[in-house]
Amino acid sequence: MAELYLKPLPIPVGVGMAAEVGDMIKPRVVILGGCGFIGRNLVQYLIENDLVSTVRVVDKVPPQTAWLNEKHQRLFNIPKVQFKSANLISPASCQSALSVEEGGGFDYVINCACETKPGQTDPVYREGILKLSLNCAVEAAKLNVKRFVEVSSGHMCSSNKVPHKEDGKIEPWTYLAKFKRQVEEELHNIAGLNFTIVRPAIVYGIGDRHGLVPRLVIGAVYKHLGEMMKLLWGKDLKMNTIHVTDLCRAIWHLALRDDTLSQIYNVVDKGDTTQGMISNLVSEIFNINHDYWSSINLSLCKLDMASLVDEVNDKHLGPWAEACTQSGVENTPLTPYIDQELLYNKHLYMDPSKLESTGFSWLVLQISRDKLQEPWASV
Ligand SMILES: NC(=O)c1ccc[n+]([C@@H]2O[C@H](COP(=O)([O-])OP(=O)(O)OC[C@H]3O[C@@H](n4cnc5c(N)ncnc54)[C@H](O)[C@@H]3O)[C@@H](O)[C@H]2O)c1
């Protein structure tokens, strides 16, 4: 288990746009942030299903150091996958990233690039989310692409009463969502931009680091400690999910349709995932028991959430480092650390009906043990 995503293998980067003759009528696509979790899975989806003539992956992190598994690394050796290094916060770099080379311009630009590291300051998010997305959208408008797809955030409202619809009350409850909301609003003001916005629930699958994988790592820590796993807020906390393959399918499905122009879509599975469902699966995978903090403890947490989160993270980080050392793991991107804002008593409860009304159908209707532990099996 502890050898997950351990050694990034050196691979040559695929360059060249050589589209075969039969490919010429297929679309040419740019995936911004294509070395990240969602981006790499989108590259895989488009290539394996032979949907495109060219994919240009733009990222500030090269594929060699992005902790790709071997399957994802091989994708970057395929001639029709081209990697371009760019920091998209810089307008000049963004312009160069989307520059047209031999073979013509691009049809679709999908923005998966974003400052996703938790616990950053407002200015860091303003640049890494708002500025980045708007730079890319402005360039996409200049290129007159058929569609610019902005991967936004599902954290737009917290209620456990009714699932949140796209046009429901907007109260972003993470820093990231706050800036993504500004992006959503600004896209309407960019002249000539053909765009669609997707708001994913918690995304899980191969390559996940920040979604459900920290919960698996925490399960591994409690297994290592031989203790009961303790969680906040109870089993009914809504933690709706979407498998990364279905997210990639939904992005492409929505990008191709005319009636999705200027629209926002929740991308969430039909399983109405809760913390209880996830914790049961994690407990099953690691053969551990779990329980929730008592309401007395919870009322104390509300008084000093920051200290409580520090305490919880400290409890997990030490044993995780110890377990890694014992297994000979010197470096790993995986961590049990969960940021404070993701530990609030906030529900992620999203309505999938607008997406379904476009004719989309899910391959993974709800989370399961097999799907949750896919990242474990992929290395
Ligand atoms: N993973 C989830 O559970 C989830 C849920 C909802 C929404 N989202 C959104 O989906 C998008 C992609 O998320 P992810 O999980 O793949 O994140 P990720 O961190 O794995 O990938 C983001 C990629 O963007 C790149 N990037 C960041 N800043 C850049 C810059 N300035 N220039 C160029 N590249 C840059 C990073 O190097 C990384 O490869 C984000 O907007 C995120 O908010 C993710």
Ligand as a Chemical Component Dictionary entry (heavy atoms), coordinates in Angstrom:
data_LIG
# 
_chem_comp.id                   LIG 
_chem_comp.type                 NON-POLYMER 
_chem_comp.pdbx_formal_charge   0 
_chem_comp.three_letter_code    LIG 
# 
loop_
_chem_comp_atom.comp_id 
_chem_comp_atom.atom_id 
_chem_comp_atom.alt_atom_id 
_chem_comp_atom.type_symbol 
_chem_comp_atom.charge 
_chem_comp_atom.model_Cartn_x 
_chem_comp_atom.model_Cartn_y 
_chem_comp_atom.model_Cartn_z 
_chem_comp_atom.pdbx_ordinal 
LIG N1  N1  N 0  -10.308 16.631 -7.681  1  
LIG C1  C1  C 0  -11.520 16.985 -7.215  2  
LIG O1  O1  O 0  -12.101 16.332 -6.343  3  
LIG C2  C2  C 0  -12.210 18.189 -7.810  4  
LIG C3  C3  C 0  -13.541 18.426 -7.443  5  
LIG C4  C4  C 0  -14.193 19.533 -7.966  6  
LIG C5  C5  C 0  -13.521 20.387 -8.821  7  
LIG N2  N2  N 1  -12.237 20.138 -9.151  8  
LIG C6  C6  C 0  -11.566 21.086 -10.056 9  
LIG O2  O2  O 0  -11.035 20.420 -11.184 10 
LIG C7  C7  C 0  -9.858  21.092 -11.638 11 
LIG C8  C8  C 0  -8.725  20.080 -11.739 12 
LIG O3  O3  O 0  -8.553  19.474 -10.479 13 
LIG P1  P1  P 0  -7.508  18.299 -10.229 14 
LIG O4  O4  O 0  -8.040  17.500 -9.101  15 
LIG O5  O5  O -1 -7.147  17.642 -11.510 16 
LIG O6  O6  O 0  -6.276  19.153 -9.688  17 
LIG P2  P2  P 0  -4.717  18.896 -9.834  18 
LIG O7  O7  O 0  -4.064  19.760 -8.830  19 
LIG O8  O8  O 0  -4.428  17.431 -9.815  20 
LIG O9  O9  O 0  -4.397  19.430 -11.309 21 
LIG C9  C9  C 0  -4.258  20.791 -11.588 22 
LIG C10 C10 C 0  -3.159  20.913 -12.641 23 
LIG O10 O10 O 0  -3.051  22.288 -12.971 24 
LIG C11 C11 C 0  -1.678  22.589 -13.096 25 
LIG N3  N3  N 0  -1.486  24.009 -12.823 26 
LIG C12 C12 C 0  -1.751  24.675 -11.666 27 
LIG N4  N4  N 0  -1.415  25.960 -11.787 28 
LIG C13 C13 C 0  -0.925  26.116 -13.044 29 
LIG C14 C14 C 0  -0.380  27.221 -13.754 30 
LIG N5  N5  N 0  -0.249  28.415 -13.174 31 
LIG N6  N6  N 0  0.031   27.040 -15.029 32 
LIG C15 C15 C 0  -0.068  25.812 -15.605 33 
LIG N7  N7  N 0  -0.560  24.724 -14.977 34 
LIG C16 C16 C 0  -0.978  24.878 -13.719 35 
LIG C17 C17 C 0  -1.002  21.754 -12.016 36 
LIG O11 O11 O 0  0.375   21.594 -12.287 37 
LIG C18 C18 C 0  -1.795  20.450 -12.119 38 
LIG O12 O12 O 0  -1.189  19.544 -13.009 39 
LIG C19 C19 C 0  -9.585  22.202 -10.619 40 
LIG O13 O13 O 0  -10.121 23.391 -11.081 41 
LIG C20 C20 C 0  -10.357 21.733 -9.395  42 
LIG O14 O14 O 0  -10.764 22.812 -8.586  43 
LIG C21 C21 C 0  -11.556 19.056 -8.673  44 
# 
loop_
_chem_comp_bond.comp_id 
_chem_comp_bond.atom_id_1 
_chem_comp_bond.atom_id_2 
_chem_comp_bond.value_order 
_chem_comp_bond.pdbx_ordinal 
LIG N1  C1  SING 1  
LIG C1  O1  DOUB 2  
LIG C1  C2  SING 3  
LIG C2  C3  SING 4  
LIG C2  C21 DOUB 5  
LIG C3  C4  DOUB 6  
LIG C4  C5  SING 7  
LIG C5  N2  DOUB 8  
LIG N2  C6  SING 9  
LIG N2  C21 SING 10 
LIG C6  O2  SING 11 
LIG C6  C20 SING 12 
LIG O2  C7  SING 13 
LIG C7  C8  SING 14 
LIG C7  C19 SING 15 
LIG C8  O3  SING 16 
LIG O3  P1  SING 17 
LIG P1  O4  DOUB 18 
LIG P1  O5  SING 19 
LIG P1  O6  SING 20 
LIG O6  P2  SING 21 
LIG P2  O7  DOUB 22 
LIG P2  O8  SING 23 
LIG P2  O9  SING 24 
LIG O9  C9  SING 25 
LIG C9  C10 SING 26 
LIG C10 O10 SING 27 
LIG C10 C18 SING 28 
LIG O10 C11 SING 29 
LIG C11 N3  SING 30 
LIG C11 C17 SING 31 
LIG N3  C12 SING 32 
LIG N3  C16 SING 33 
LIG C12 N4  DOUB 34 
LIG N4  C13 SING 35 
LIG C13 C14 SING 36 
LIG C13 C16 DOUB 37 
LIG C14 N5  SING 38 
LIG C14 N6  DOUB 39 
LIG N6  C15 SING 40 
LIG C15 N7  DOUB 41 
LIG N7  C16 SING 42 
LIG C17 O11 SING 43 
LIG C17 C18 SING 44 
LIG C18 O12 SING 45 
LIG C19 O13 SING 46 
LIG C19 C20 SING 47 
LIG C20 O14 SING 48 
# 
